[in-house]
Amino acid sequence: MALLIKDNCINCDMCEPECPNQAISMGAEIFEIDPTRCTECIGHYDNPTCVSVCPIRCIVVDPNNRETLDELAVKYVELTSAS
């Protein structure tokens, strides 16, 4: 499951540097997560680092991009083997 930054994001910039997949970037108004790059930190950390550092807890599971742990692991391998 990719993650999603909700509209109540305060643009604190805590999440973007923590993402090991460079899935977080500034959008038109708030930070956004690219679901094709988000692995919920599978392969890197035990828990999503962006969720851990968000001071207002505005990062949630994206209901439109649900993936299994196996699918996230495959995505991790694809992202890390491309670099």
N, CA, C and O of each residue as an XYZ file, in Angstrom:
332
protein
N       0.840     -1.172      0.000
C       0.000      0.000      0.000
C       0.881      1.229      0.000
O       1.723      1.400      0.882
N       0.697      2.045     -0.942
C       1.403      3.319     -0.929
C       0.759      4.205      0.131
O      -0.375      3.984      0.555
N       1.500      5.185      0.532
C       0.993      6.127      1.522
C       0.524      7.394      0.831
O       0.825      7.627     -0.340
N      -0.208      8.202      1.562
C      -0.818      9.414      1.040
C      -0.689     10.513      2.078
O      -0.892     10.273      3.268
N      -0.354     11.713      1.637
C      -0.306     12.858      2.530
C      -1.630     13.601      2.400
O      -2.011     14.037      1.314
N      -2.320     13.736      3.523
C      -3.631     14.379      3.507
C      -3.505     15.897      3.362
O      -2.430     16.467      3.547
N      -4.627     16.535      3.028
C      -4.671     17.978      2.772
C      -4.296     18.839      3.966
O      -3.998     20.022      3.797
N      -4.304     18.275      5.173
C      -3.953     19.084      6.334
C      -2.442     19.166      6.573
O      -2.008     19.632      7.626
N      -1.653     18.722      5.617
C      -0.193     18.825      5.681
C       0.190     20.298      5.881
O      -0.372     21.194      5.251
N       1.166     20.522      6.778
C       1.598     21.898      7.058
C       2.921     22.238      6.360
O       3.526     23.270      6.647
N       3.366     21.376      5.452
C       4.604     21.598      4.693
C       5.811     21.825      5.597
O       6.623     22.717      5.349
N       5.920     21.028      6.629
C       7.031     21.186      7.579
C       8.349     20.652      7.025
O       9.411     20.971      7.558
N       8.298     19.842      5.958
C       9.483     19.290      5.304
C      10.194     18.236      6.147
O      11.385     17.996      5.951
N       9.500     17.615      7.062
C      10.110     16.551      7.860
C      10.145     15.232      7.085
O      11.080     14.447      7.248
N       9.151     14.984      6.257
C       9.014     13.686      5.598
C       9.926     13.509      4.386
O      10.510     12.441      4.200
N      10.046     14.520      3.586
C      10.760     14.390      2.303
C      12.188     13.876      2.455
O      12.558     12.943      1.743
N      13.005     14.428      3.339
C      14.376     13.908      3.434
C      14.474     12.514      4.059
O      15.515     11.864      3.953
N      13.420     12.057      4.698
C      13.432     10.742      5.347
C      13.105      9.592      4.395
O      13.367      8.435      4.722
N      12.542      9.886      3.236
C      12.090      8.833      2.322
C      13.274      8.200      1.590
O      13.963      8.882      0.832
N      13.519      6.899      1.808
C      14.644      6.242      1.148
C      14.425      5.998     -0.346
O      15.370      5.685     -1.069
N      13.197      6.138     -0.804
C      12.881      5.890     -2.216
C      12.661      7.166     -3.019
O      12.283      7.102     -4.188
N      12.891      8.310     -2.412
C      12.635      9.599     -3.055
C      11.222      9.661     -3.637
O      11.009     10.151     -4.746
N      10.263      9.151     -2.859
C       8.872      9.122     -3.296
C       8.120     10.390     -2.902
O       7.009     10.621     -3.378
N       8.712     11.211     -2.041
C       8.026     12.405     -1.545
C       8.625     13.652     -2.173
O       9.842     13.835     -2.198
N       7.742     14.508     -2.680
C       8.188     15.773     -3.266
C       7.114     16.836     -3.039
O       5.970     16.532     -2.699
N       7.511     18.070     -3.235
C       6.557     19.170     -3.071
C       5.618     19.191     -4.257
O       6.055     19.206     -5.407
N       4.330     19.193     -3.975
C       3.322     19.283     -5.019
C       2.929     20.730     -5.219
O       3.674     21.631     -4.831
N       1.788     20.969     -5.809
C       1.314     22.326     -6.072
C       1.077     23.098     -4.778
O       1.353     24.296     -4.712
N       0.567     22.417     -3.746
C       0.271     23.100     -2.481
C       0.880     22.419     -1.260
O       1.274     23.087     -0.305
N       0.956     21.095     -1.291
C       1.503     20.339     -0.165
C       2.440     19.260     -0.699
O       2.515     19.031     -1.906
N       3.148     18.604      0.209
C       3.980     17.483     -0.197
C       3.096     16.353     -0.691
O       1.965     16.187     -0.235
N       3.624     15.578     -1.630
C       2.890     14.464     -2.218
C       3.773     13.234     -2.243
O       4.999     13.341     -2.253
N       3.152     12.067     -2.253
C       3.869     10.801     -2.326
C       3.562     10.140     -3.666
O       2.399      9.953     -4.023
N       4.613      9.790     -4.401
C       4.477      9.088     -5.678
C       4.221      7.612     -5.372
O       5.118      6.930     -4.874
N       3.024      7.106     -5.656
C       2.709      5.718     -5.304
C       3.560      4.692     -6.054
O       3.680      3.550     -5.612
N       4.150      5.085     -7.179
C       4.999      4.136     -7.911
C       6.359      3.971     -7.251
O       7.090      3.035     -7.575
N       6.711      4.862     -6.334
C       7.999      4.798     -5.642
C       7.857      4.444     -4.159
O       8.843      4.080     -3.518
N       6.655      4.545     -3.613
C       6.452      4.298     -2.187
C       6.352      2.797     -1.917
O       5.525      2.100     -2.504
N       7.216      2.313     -1.011
C       7.169      0.914     -0.580
C       6.826      0.813      0.900
O       6.951     -0.260      1.490
N       6.394      1.915      1.506
C       6.153      1.979      2.943
C       7.410      1.586      3.703
O       7.340      1.037      4.803
N       8.550      1.869      3.110
C       9.884      1.593      3.655
C      10.216      0.106      3.743
O      11.211     -0.262      4.366
N       9.394     -0.763      3.126
C       9.715     -2.191      3.064
C      11.079     -2.322      2.394
O      11.324     -1.722      1.347
N      11.958     -3.105      2.999
C      13.307     -3.285      2.474
C      14.311     -2.312      3.060
O      15.518     -2.533      2.969
N      13.823     -1.238      3.659
C      14.705     -0.245      4.258
C      14.574     -0.213      5.781
O      15.572     -0.303      6.497
N      13.353     -0.087      6.265
C      13.088      0.083      7.695
C      11.889     -0.760      8.111
O      11.141     -1.259      7.270
N      11.722     -0.910      9.411
C      10.588     -1.683      9.935
C       9.260     -0.951      9.787
O       8.211     -1.579      9.642
N       9.308      0.379      9.823
C       8.102      1.201      9.728
C       8.361      2.358      8.773
O       9.510      2.760      8.595
N       7.319      2.899      8.156
C       7.500      4.049      7.265
C       8.082      5.244      8.025
O       7.489      5.715      8.996
N       9.217      5.721      7.590
C       9.863      6.820      8.301
C       9.083      8.117      8.194
O       9.095      8.920      9.126
N       8.413      8.335      7.088
C       7.650      9.578      6.946
C       6.541      9.658      7.985
O       6.274     10.728      8.532
N       5.896      8.530      8.258
C       4.841      8.494      9.277
C       5.444      8.776     10.647
O       4.855      9.491     11.457
N       6.610      8.217     10.899
C       7.264      8.387     12.198
C       7.633      9.834     12.501
O       7.567     10.262     13.653
N       8.020     10.589     11.477
C       8.483     11.961     11.717
C       7.403     13.022     11.526
O       7.630     14.184     11.866
N       6.256     12.665     11.003
C       5.202     13.648     10.744
C       4.622     14.171     12.064
O       4.053     13.400     12.837
N       4.762     15.470     12.325
C       4.295     16.007     13.603
C       2.779     16.107     13.738
O       2.266     16.233     14.850
N       2.055     16.053     12.614
C       0.595     16.175     12.721
C      -0.140     14.917     12.253
O      -1.366     14.903     12.147
N       0.616     13.883     11.980
C       0.045     12.582     11.597
C      -0.909     12.679     10.402
O      -2.041     12.196     10.447
N      -0.426     13.307      9.351
C      -1.279     13.468      8.166
C      -0.936     12.473      7.052
O      -1.442     12.601      5.938
N      -0.088     11.491      7.338
C       0.284     10.497      6.328
C      -0.434      9.195      6.652
O      -0.283      8.630      7.735
N      -1.217      8.739      5.687
C      -2.070      7.561      5.884
C      -1.929      6.619      4.698
O      -1.319      6.963      3.686
N      -2.501      5.428      4.835
C      -2.539      4.474      3.730
C      -3.417      5.051      2.623
O      -4.514      5.546      2.880
N      -2.922      4.981      1.402
C      -3.665      5.479      0.250
C      -4.689      4.422     -0.172
O      -4.307      3.355     -0.652
N      -5.975      4.704     -0.001
C      -6.989      3.699     -0.335
C      -7.049      3.354     -1.821
O      -7.607      2.323     -2.194
N      -6.484      4.201     -2.663
C      -6.498      3.951     -4.104
C      -5.268      3.192     -4.590
O      -5.175      2.853     -5.769
N      -4.324      2.924     -3.688
C      -3.093      2.234     -4.076
C      -2.734      1.159     -3.059
O      -1.686      1.223     -2.416
N      -3.599      0.188     -2.922
C      -3.369     -0.898     -1.968
C      -2.490     -1.975     -2.612
O      -2.728     -2.411     -3.739
N      -1.460     -2.389     -1.852
C      -0.557     -3.434     -2.319
C      -0.261     -4.376     -1.154
O      -0.310     -3.976      0.009
N       0.042     -5.613     -1.478
C       0.420     -6.580     -0.459
C       1.884     -6.355     -0.076
O       2.610     -5.633     -0.759
N       2.304     -6.977      1.017
C       3.705     -6.899      1.408
C       4.608     -7.478      0.324
O       5.696     -6.957      0.078
N       4.167     -8.543     -0.318
C       4.948     -9.136     -1.409
C       5.093     -8.169     -2.578
O       6.170     -8.055     -3.163
N       4.011     -7.473     -2.920
C       4.078     -6.492     -4.013
C       5.009     -5.334     -3.656
O       5.750     -4.844     -4.508
N       4.970     -4.902     -2.410
C       5.864     -3.830     -1.974
C       7.314     -4.294     -2.011
O       8.203     -3.525     -2.377
N       7.558     -5.541     -1.635
C       8.916     -6.084     -1.668
C       9.442     -6.156     -3.103
O      10.608     -5.850     -3.352
N       8.601     -6.553     -4.030
C       8.996     -6.589     -5.443
C       9.305     -5.175     -5.939
O      10.278     -4.964     -6.662
N       8.485     -4.226     -5.553
C       8.727     -2.830     -5.943
C      10.063     -2.341     -5.385
O      10.823     -1.664     -6.077
N      10.342     -2.691     -4.125
C      11.624     -2.329     -3.506
C      12.792     -2.873     -4.330
O      13.741     -2.143     -4.617
N      12.727     -4.143     -4.707
C      13.796     -4.749     -5.498
C      13.948     -4.045     -6.834
O      15.068     -3.793     -7.279
N      12.837     -3.727     -7.474
C      12.898     -3.036     -8.761
C      13.510     -1.642     -8.613
O      14.327     -1.237     -9.440
N      13.127     -0.916     -7.582
C      13.658      0.438     -7.368
C      15.142      0.419     -7.019
O      15.897      1.266     -7.497
N      15.566     -0.524     -6.201
C      16.960     -0.540     -5.778
C      17.885     -1.161     -6.822
O      19.073     -0.839     -6.856
N      17.370     -2.033     -7.663
C      18.224     -2.616     -8.708
C      18.413     -1.645     -9.876
O      19.348     -1.794    -10.663
N      17.532     -0.660     -9.988
C      17.646      0.333    -11.072
C      18.712      1.378    -10.773
O      19.140      2.104    -11.671
N      19.145      1.459     -9.508
C      20.118      2.507     -9.166
C      21.541      2.021     -9.196
O      22.462      2.793     -8.930
